[in-house]
Amino acid sequence: MPHFIAPDGISLYYEDAGTGLPLLCLSGLTRNARDYDYVAPHLSGVRMIRMDYRGRGHSDWADPATYDVKVEMADALALLDLLGIEKAAVLGASRGGLIGMLMAVKAKDRMLGLALNDIGAELNSAGLEVIRGYVGKHPEQKTVEEAAKARMALNAEKFPGVPLERWRKEVTNTAVLTDEGLRLNYDPRLADALGNGEAAAVTLDLWPLFEKVAPLPCAVIHGENSDLLSRETVDEMARRNPDLITAHVPDRAHIPFLDEAESLAALNLWLGQMQ
């Protein structure tokens, strides 16, 4: 199980698979490298690089003060350094997209392009409240099956038609079964650090970060049922960047799985601009 040492000495898990265009995949707030299991089989000609942020998945837990997008960006750049990668395309889901936009300001010379999965230059406060409601809380259900059925019921309206098998995987991506029932596979103290990421972003002007991405190839994938990213925000992003690749994914909220036809079309078009 490969790990590398972050600048402050924390041990972080990563994966490096495939050959071709370096593609750095940055996951959501509470998530990990498994975020990209759905899309990985559909992308060719890429070297997919994934990591578990500090405090998530197989990586060490750390001081909650370091659960911060600036620190996580530095960790990602340290991984690229370790692998000898000068530039990479960045695919960021939710929090990963915030890190990607920050990279466009702080380390644009390391980027080939940026794709955003249901994250943009404005975040809806309603969606942030949903995130606040679950971060750091262990599942109430005692088994994976119970938790998967609960997720399926909870998301029936915004993710219609998603099979139970996929919700089982979603549960096991972020929780582990113990003698005490299901427990999060990330540091619950991540809830205390929300002000250093998503919650803080709603009070910040993210437009200057987004506008820094150009002229690099950029794409945004939007779940049509998302409560975090609105169609109006995507439309304004496209107005400000006429070369922006956009995809509106039906029957998906926050976040699309990325193996939907609309997501794959946008990603392949985006990747094609850099290959």
ROVEX-370215 format. One record per residue (C-alpha): x, y, z; residue in three letters. Coordinates in Angstrom, 3 decimals. Example, Ala and Ser with C-alpha at 12.3 -4.5 7.8 and 13.67 -1.06 7.14 Angstrom:
<rs>
12.300 / -4.500 / 7.800 / ALA
13.670 / -1.060 / 7.140 / SER
</rs>
This chain:
<rs>
0.000 / 0.000 / 0.000 / MET
1.969 / 3.035 / -1.244 / PRO
2.360 / 6.080 / 0.973 / HIS
4.415 / 9.237 / 0.786 / PHE
5.468 / 11.728 / 3.416 / ILE
3.846 / 15.148 / 3.282 / ALA
5.916 / 18.289 / 3.944 / PRO
4.933 / 18.237 / 7.637 / ASP
5.720 / 14.535 / 8.121 / GLY
2.210 / 13.067 / 7.757 / ILE
1.995 / 9.768 / 5.869 / SER
-0.447 / 9.938 / 2.941 / LEU
-1.812 / 7.152 / 0.773 / TYR
-1.730 / 7.402 / -3.028 / TYR
-2.303 / 5.381 / -6.179 / GLU
-0.527 / 5.722 / -9.532 / ASP
-1.875 / 3.651 / -12.419 / ALA
-1.805 / 3.709 / -16.201 / GLY
0.345 / 5.523 / -18.721 / THR
-0.128 / 8.672 / -20.714 / GLY
-1.365 / 12.107 / -19.713 / LEU
-0.844 / 12.665 / -15.955 / PRO
-4.308 / 13.086 / -14.394 / LEU
-4.370 / 14.166 / -10.757 / LEU
-7.737 / 13.189 / -9.247 / CYS
-8.752 / 15.104 / -6.129 / LEU
-11.724 / 13.844 / -4.170 / SER
-14.537 / 15.381 / -2.157 / GLY
-14.407 / 16.610 / 1.435 / LEU
-15.034 / 13.349 / 3.298 / THR
-14.073 / 11.069 / 0.463 / ARG
-10.945 / 9.405 / -0.880 / ASN
-9.345 / 7.749 / -3.899 / ALA
-12.373 / 5.511 / -4.340 / ARG
-14.285 / 8.522 / -5.714 / ASP
-12.783 / 7.725 / -9.113 / TYR
-13.434 / 3.987 / -9.291 / ASP
-16.504 / 4.544 / -11.461 / TYR
-14.807 / 6.652 / -14.118 / VAL
-11.400 / 4.957 / -14.174 / ALA
-12.363 / 2.096 / -16.538 / PRO
-13.714 / 4.604 / -19.076 / HIS
-10.627 / 6.805 / -19.439 / LEU
-7.816 / 5.760 / -21.747 / SER
-4.424 / 7.274 / -22.390 / GLY
-4.114 / 8.694 / -18.891 / VAL
-1.874 / 8.089 / -15.921 / ARG
-4.391 / 8.341 / -13.089 / MET
-2.941 / 9.628 / -9.836 / ILE
-5.142 / 9.527 / -6.758 / ARG
-4.562 / 10.285 / -3.110 / MET
-6.354 / 10.137 / 0.211 / ASP
-6.189 / 13.555 / 1.835 / TYR
-4.804 / 13.748 / 5.353 / ARG
-7.361 / 12.425 / 7.804 / GLY
-9.167 / 10.365 / 5.164 / ARG
-9.085 / 6.773 / 3.989 / GLY
-5.670 / 5.141 / 4.394 / HIS
-3.827 / 8.371 / 5.218 / SER
-2.762 / 9.461 / 8.692 / ASP
-5.004 / 11.633 / 10.782 / TRP
-3.485 / 15.016 / 11.563 / ALA
-4.021 / 18.231 / 13.472 / ASP
-7.522 / 19.345 / 12.355 / PRO
-6.086 / 22.808 / 11.727 / ALA
-4.268 / 21.263 / 8.751 / THR
-7.490 / 19.965 / 7.183 / TYR
-7.292 / 23.001 / 4.964 / ASP
-7.437 / 23.374 / 1.179 / VAL
-4.096 / 25.207 / 1.111 / LYS
-2.386 / 22.388 / 3.012 / VAL
-4.087 / 19.741 / 0.900 / GLU
-2.936 / 21.546 / -2.240 / MET
0.638 / 21.466 / -0.911 / ALA
0.243 / 17.732 / -0.240 / ASP
-0.924 / 17.152 / -3.821 / ALA
2.001 / 19.114 / -5.234 / LEU
4.373 / 17.125 / -3.028 / ALA
2.955 / 13.931 / -4.545 / LEU
3.569 / 15.237 / -8.066 / LEU
7.128 / 16.087 / -7.018 / ASP
7.636 / 12.579 / -5.664 / LEU
6.432 / 11.070 / -8.933 / LEU
8.567 / 13.430 / -10.994 / GLY
5.560 / 14.990 / -12.710 / ILE
6.096 / 18.590 / -13.748 / GLU
2.546 / 19.237 / -14.996 / LYS
-0.735 / 17.386 / -14.631 / ALA
-4.351 / 17.732 / -15.635 / ALA
-6.445 / 18.141 / -12.484 / VAL
-9.874 / 16.572 / -12.007 / LEU
-11.481 / 17.822 / -8.819 / GLY
-14.746 / 16.679 / -7.265 / ALA
-16.351 / 19.180 / -4.879 / SER
-13.540 / 20.080 / -2.442 / ARG
-11.057 / 18.768 / -4.982 / GLY
-12.315 / 21.402 / -7.392 / GLY
-11.717 / 24.122 / -4.815 / LEU
-8.153 / 22.858 / -4.487 / ILE
-7.839 / 22.849 / -8.277 / GLY
-9.005 / 26.457 / -8.566 / MET
-6.573 / 27.437 / -5.814 / LEU
-3.799 / 25.705 / -7.769 / MET
-4.656 / 27.903 / -10.755 / ALA
-3.683 / 30.880 / -8.601 / VAL
-0.792 / 29.422 / -6.602 / LYS
0.732 / 26.814 / -8.929 / ALA
-0.647 / 27.267 / -12.421 / LYS
2.699 / 26.262 / -13.901 / ASP
2.019 / 22.730 / -12.605 / ARG
-1.341 / 22.414 / -14.382 / MET
-2.334 / 21.281 / -17.867 / LEU
-6.036 / 21.910 / -17.312 / GLY
-8.839 / 21.676 / -14.763 / LEU
-12.122 / 19.755 / -14.679 / ALA
-14.642 / 20.491 / -11.949 / LEU
-17.181 / 17.931 / -10.749 / ASN
-20.215 / 19.801 / -9.386 / ASP
-18.232 / 22.706 / -8.010 / ILE
-17.879 / 26.191 / -9.379 / GLY
-17.310 / 29.849 / -8.751 / ALA
-20.375 / 30.189 / -6.498 / GLU
-21.662 / 27.712 / -3.916 / LEU
-25.230 / 27.581 / -2.693 / ASN
-25.577 / 27.885 / 1.080 / SER
-28.331 / 25.245 / 1.118 / ALA
-25.912 / 22.654 / -0.202 / GLY
-23.310 / 23.616 / 2.358 / LEU
-25.856 / 23.116 / 5.132 / GLU
-26.485 / 19.596 / 3.863 / VAL
-22.750 / 18.908 / 4.074 / ILE
-22.622 / 20.324 / 7.595 / ARG
-25.420 / 17.975 / 8.548 / GLY
-23.519 / 14.758 / 7.922 / TYR
-19.797 / 15.470 / 8.216 / VAL
-18.224 / 13.802 / 11.239 / GLY
-21.268 / 11.735 / 12.161 / LYS
-21.006 / 7.959 / 12.179 / HIS
-23.775 / 6.149 / 10.280 / PRO
-26.770 / 5.316 / 12.435 / GLU
-27.233 / 1.964 / 10.721 / GLN
-25.446 / -1.123 / 12.023 / LYS
-24.756 / -2.871 / 8.717 / THR
-23.667 / -1.951 / 5.200 / VAL
-26.952 / -3.277 / 3.809 / GLU
-29.035 / -1.126 / 6.140 / GLU
-26.948 / 1.948 / 5.379 / ALA
-27.119 / 1.345 / 1.618 / ALA
-30.903 / 1.036 / 1.697 / LYS
-31.127 / 4.208 / 3.789 / ALA
-28.983 / 6.110 / 1.279 / ARG
-31.012 / 4.806 / -1.610 / MET
-34.235 / 5.991 / 0.038 / ALA
-32.742 / 9.359 / 0.992 / LEU
-31.496 / 9.984 / -2.551 / ASN
-34.416 / 8.483 / -4.453 / ALA
-35.624 / 11.837 / -5.744 / GLU
-32.294 / 13.419 / -6.691 / LYS
-30.525 / 10.220 / -7.834 / PHE
-33.417 / 8.216 / -9.307 / PRO
-32.637 / 4.819 / -10.747 / GLY
-29.271 / 4.318 / -9.025 / VAL
-29.125 / 0.622 / -8.056 / PRO
-28.655 / -0.572 / -4.494 / LEU
-25.294 / -2.108 / -5.400 / GLU
-23.882 / 1.350 / -6.055 / ARG
-25.138 / 2.671 / -2.731 / TRP
-23.437 / -0.292 / -1.036 / ARG
-20.170 / 0.813 / -2.592 / LYS
-20.788 / 4.412 / -1.566 / GLU
-21.197 / 3.251 / 2.034 / VAL
-18.030 / 1.141 / 2.033 / THR
-16.076 / 3.971 / 0.401 / ASN
-16.430 / 6.147 / 3.496 / THR
-17.227 / 3.753 / 6.346 / ALA
-15.940 / 0.496 / 7.803 / VAL
-17.819 / -2.212 / 9.656 / LEU
-16.641 / -2.733 / 13.238 / THR
-17.920 / -4.597 / 16.295 / ASP
-19.688 / -1.353 / 17.220 / GLU
-21.334 / -1.021 / 13.831 / GLY
-20.392 / 1.269 / 10.962 / LEU
-17.746 / 3.871 / 11.652 / ARG
-16.385 / 6.603 / 9.425 / LEU
-13.090 / 5.885 / 7.694 / ASN
-12.087 / 9.529 / 8.084 / TYR
-11.306 / 11.712 / 11.069 / ASP
-14.642 / 12.936 / 12.531 / PRO
-12.825 / 16.124 / 13.563 / ARG
-13.021 / 17.095 / 9.907 / LEU
-16.336 / 18.692 / 10.878 / ALA
-14.396 / 21.226 / 12.967 / ASP
-12.367 / 22.228 / 9.917 / ALA
-15.256 / 23.068 / 7.600 / LEU
-14.411 / 26.739 / 7.932 / GLY
-11.144 / 26.016 / 6.122 / ASN
-12.876 / 24.693 / 3.028 / GLY
-16.450 / 24.449 / 1.790 / GLU
-18.092 / 26.542 / 4.503 / ALA
-15.540 / 29.302 / 4.090 / ALA
-15.925 / 29.250 / 0.316 / ALA
-19.507 / 30.517 / 0.452 / VAL
-18.264 / 33.797 / 1.917 / THR
-15.322 / 34.105 / -0.474 / LEU
-15.274 / 35.446 / -3.999 / ASP
-14.267 / 32.387 / -6.008 / LEU
-14.631 / 34.089 / -9.371 / TRP
-11.037 / 35.386 / -9.426 / PRO
-9.830 / 31.825 / -8.803 / LEU
-11.956 / 30.399 / -11.605 / PHE
-10.923 / 33.127 / -14.025 / GLU
-7.259 / 32.311 / -13.390 / LYS
-7.729 / 28.876 / -14.954 / VAL
-7.995 / 30.300 / -18.483 / ALA
-6.518 / 29.795 / -21.010 / PRO
-5.929 / 26.234 / -19.775 / LEU
-8.576 / 23.726 / -20.894 / PRO
-11.402 / 23.729 / -18.383 / CYS
-14.583 / 21.713 / -17.937 / ALA
-17.425 / 21.727 / -15.435 / VAL
-19.762 / 18.805 / -14.823 / ILE
-23.009 / 19.787 / -13.136 / HIS
-25.577 / 17.514 / -11.560 / GLY
-28.911 / 18.939 / -12.662 / GLU
-30.387 / 18.181 / -9.212 / ASN
-27.411 / 19.662 / -7.328 / SER
-28.099 / 21.810 / -4.282 / ASP
-24.527 / 23.130 / -4.271 / LEU
-23.913 / 24.241 / -7.862 / LEU
-26.656 / 25.952 / -9.863 / SER
-27.208 / 26.013 / -13.607 / ARG
-27.119 / 29.821 / -13.412 / GLU
-23.602 / 29.693 / -11.978 / THR
-22.480 / 27.297 / -14.717 / VAL
-23.996 / 29.576 / -17.348 / ASP
-22.113 / 32.558 / -15.921 / GLU
-18.890 / 30.537 / -15.834 / MET
-19.397 / 29.749 / -19.524 / ALA
-20.084 / 33.396 / -20.292 / ARG
-16.826 / 34.444 / -18.637 / ARG
-14.898 / 31.594 / -20.266 / ASN
-16.353 / 30.932 / -23.753 / PRO
-14.064 / 27.907 / -24.156 / ASP
-15.484 / 26.204 / -21.058 / LEU
-16.695 / 22.648 / -21.629 / ILE
-19.965 / 22.080 / -19.787 / THR
-22.100 / 19.049 / -19.039 / ALA
-25.458 / 19.017 / -17.262 / HIS
-26.077 / 15.507 / -15.966 / VAL
-29.736 / 14.536 / -15.492 / PRO
-30.871 / 12.522 / -12.459 / ASP
-27.749 / 13.468 / -10.521 / ARG
-27.220 / 15.816 / -7.612 / ALA
-24.012 / 16.446 / -5.651 / HIS
-21.935 / 14.748 / -6.983 / ILE
-22.264 / 12.918 / -10.346 / PRO
-20.452 / 9.566 / -10.375 / PHE
-18.625 / 10.589 / -13.609 / LEU
-19.472 / 7.433 / -15.531 / ASP
-22.649 / 8.991 / -16.922 / GLU
-22.684 / 9.540 / -20.700 / ALA
-22.746 / 13.328 / -20.303 / GLU
-19.853 / 13.295 / -17.841 / SER
-17.720 / 11.044 / -20.020 / LEU
-18.366 / 13.117 / -23.137 / ALA
-17.201 / 16.263 / -21.358 / ALA
-14.178 / 14.591 / -19.787 / LEU
-13.026 / 13.008 / -23.031 / ASN
-13.393 / 16.296 / -24.878 / LEU
-11.414 / 18.024 / -22.122 / TRP
-8.700 / 15.355 / -22.089 / LEU
-8.492 / 15.486 / -25.873 / GLY
-7.472 / 19.129 / -25.693 / GLN
-4.360 / 18.155 / -23.712 / MET
-3.339 / 14.862 / -25.325 / GLN
</rs>
